[in-house]
Amino acid sequence: MQLEQLFDRLKFEYLPASLEAVCEQAAKQKLDYPDFLAQALEAEWAGRNRRGIDSRMTQAHFPAVKTLEAFDFDFQPSIDRQVLRNLAGLAFVERAENVIFLGPPGVGKTHLSVGLGVKAIEAGHRVLFTTLDQLMTRLKRARSENRLERTLKQLTYPKLLIVDEIGYLPLSRDEASLFFRLVNRRYERAAMILTSNKSFADWGEVFGEQVIATAILDRLLHHATTVNIKGESYRLKEKRRAGLLKSQPPTGAETPTNSDKEDDADAA
């Protein structure tokens, strides 16, 4: 049987293009047959793995691709780097635990959540990113079209669900109930990362009433790591460098302006 036929029957898509380079490298290194075969199969696996990562990155719907390696920890000294290194190991994903980033707009919450999402994708996990507003729109539409149960099941499937911008807009009691149903579905089954500009004490206001907020927090915080970021906004840092600002802004969590909300994903 010809080599091309074997590639076709084995569905090898990437080794044929790199076979010549693999052979040259094997000759230079004077590899024996098993080692040569390992290199050849590794070339095929690397291509398939890259294709899988690219596919999962597309399915994740990140607002922009951010990595943990690109995060400026020197600018946000309140963040414990060891905590982030531990989270980057993805044990929280394997254990179906949660991560919650709290802090004012622009301090890097979205960047860190996307960075962990990218790590999860590279490890082979399916990830979905959404803002709370987008999530509510999707759930309400599904309910109006009598497919809420199917949508909740779809949102339970990703190994990691990232919900960004909790607290930017208050929810009605009805919307809060929908969010509770999703959190309850994923509880101890699959991991979540959430970002919020509100402290937990203010989540009663965010979710319309304290009872629902307490039920949501009870499930989210049962197995969770909370990272509270108290630094300055990256946007304000750039404005200060340009001489547009002179005074230090407040560092506590606050309700952002419309322009803050529009820019937060890029600045974070």
N, C-alpha and C positions, 0 to 999 in steps of 0.2 A: 504494500500500500504506500502511495506517495505521501511525502511529508505534508503537502498542501491538503490532501484528503483527510489526514489525521487532524490537522488543525481545524478543518471544517467540522468533522464529526465530534471532536471534543469541544467545539465552540470556543476555540481560542481566538480572541479578537486582538490582543495586544502583543503577544509573543512574536507573531510573524514579522511585525515591523521592526522589532528590536533584536531579532535572532542573530543577525550578523554581528552586532555590537556585543552580544552576550558571548558568541563564539570567540571573538577576538580577545575579550577580557579573560575568558577561560584559558585561552592559549598562553596569554601573558603570565597568568598566575599558575599555569601548569596544574590545573584542577583535574582531579580524577573524575570518573563518570558520575558518581553520586553528587559530588559538589557542583558539577556542571548542570546536572538535572535540577538541583535545588535553585541555582541561579536562574535557569530558564523559567521554572515555574513561578519564582518570585517576580519575574518581570511581568508575567501574565496576571498574577494576583495584584500587583501594584496598580496596574491599569484598571482592573475591575474595582479595586478599592477606591481609586480616585473618582471613577464614574459614580459609585455609590454615594460618596461624600458630596459630589456636585449635585446629585439628585436630591439628597436630603437637605442640602443648603437651600435649594430652590423651594422645596416644600415647607421649609421653616418660616418663610415670609419675614425675614429680618428686615428692619427699616434700613439698616446698613450693616456691613460685616465689620465687627469689632473683635479684637483679640485681647486676652488678658495680658499678653506680653507687651502690648502697645499702651496699656493703661499707665497713667502718670501717678504712681503711688507717692512720689515725693511731694506732689501738690496736695494730696489728700492724706496727711499723716495720721488722721484719726482711724484709718482702716488698718486693721491687724493683718499684715501680709501673710502670716502663718495660717490664719483662718481661710484666706483666699486660696493658699496653696493646698490646704486640706480639701476645700470644696472642688478645686480643679482635679483632684483625684477621682471625683465622681462617685464616691461611696454613697452620697446622699441620693443619687439617682438610682443606684442598685437597691437601696433600702426604702425607696419610695418616700423619702423625706422632703421637706420644703426648705427654701431659702427666701428670706424676706429682706429686701434692701429698703431702708428708711432714710429720708433726708430731703433737704430743699431741692428745688429744680436746678439742674445743671451740674450736679456734683459727681456724676458718673454712674448712677444707678442703672441706667439702660445699657451703658457700655459694659459694665460688669456682668449683667444678666445675659447679654448677647455673647460675651466672651465665654461664659460657662456653657451656653448653648452650643457654641462652635466646638468646644471640647467634647461635649456629649455626642455631637454629630460625628466627629472624627473617631470616636470610640464605637461607632456603629449604631447609636440610638436615634430614634426618630424624635424630632423636636418641632414644636409649633410656637410661634411668637404672635401675640395679639395685644392690643391695648384693651383696657376694660371697656371703653366705648365701643370698639369694634366687636368685642365679644357680646355685649348686650344687644347690639344690632342684629348679630347673627342668631342669638337665642330667641329674641322676640319675633324675628321673621320666621324662624323654624316653627315656633308655637302657632303663629297665625296660619301657617300652611300645614298644620297637623303632622309635623315631622320632628317635634321636639325630642322625642325619645331617641330617634335615630341620630340626631345631631349631638345629643349628650353622649351617646355611645362613641361617635366619631371623635369627640373632644377628650374622651377617656383613653383612646388608643395611643396617642403619643407618649413615649416614655418620659418626656419632660415637656411641660406646658409653661410658657412664660407669659404672665399677665402684667402688662406695663401700665403705669399712670393711674393707679388706684388713688382716689382722693381729689383728682383734678375737677371732677364733676360729681355732684351728689346723685345717688340712685334713688328711684322710687322704691316703695316697699315691694312692689311687684318685681322690679328688676333685681332687687336684693335677694328675693326668694329664688329667682332663676340662678343667680350666682351661687347661692347656698347649695342648690341641687347639684351643680357641677362640682363644687368643692367636696361635697359628700360622696359623689361618685368616685372621685380620684383618691379619697382619703385612704391611706395605707395600701393603695394599689399602684399609684404612679406619682412621680415627683412634680412639684411646682416651684417656680420662682416668681415672686411678686415684687413689684416696686411701688412705693407710695411716698408722697410728700407729707403725709399725715401720721402722727403718732397713733399707737393703738388706742389710746384714750379717746381719740377723735373719730374712730371708725363707726361709732354709733351714729354720728352725724352723716358720715359718708354713705352708710347703708340704710338710712331712713329711720331706723329705730335700734335701740340698744340690744333687744332680745335677739334679733337676727345677726347683728354684728358679733355678739357674744358666741352664738352658735358657730359662726364662720371661724372666728378666732380660735375657738376651742379645738376645731379640727386642724386648722392650719398650724397652730403652735404646738400641738401634741408632739410632733417630731419635726423640729425646725431649728434652723440657724438664723439668727437675726443679726444683720450688719447695719449699724446706725452710723451714717456718714454726716459729719458735722462741718465739713469744709466749705470753701467758697465755690461759687459757680465758675465753671470754665469760661462761660461767655463773659462774665464780669472781669475775669482775669485778662482776657484779650482786650477788653475795652480799657482796662486800667493801663495795660502796656501801651495802648495807643494814646494815652493821656486824656481819655474821655471821662474817667472816674478818678476821684481822689480819696474818697472815704471808704472804709471797710463796710461791706454790706452785712446785714444780720445773717447769722448762721443757723438759726432755728428753722424748722419746717414751716413753710408758709404756703398760702394759696397763690399759684403763679398767675401772671397776666396772660392774655391770649397770645402775645408774642412769645412769652416764655414757653407756653405749651407747644407752639409750632416749632420752636427751635430745640426743644429739650432732647429729642432723639439724636440730633446731630451733635449737640454739645456734650451729651452724656457719652 
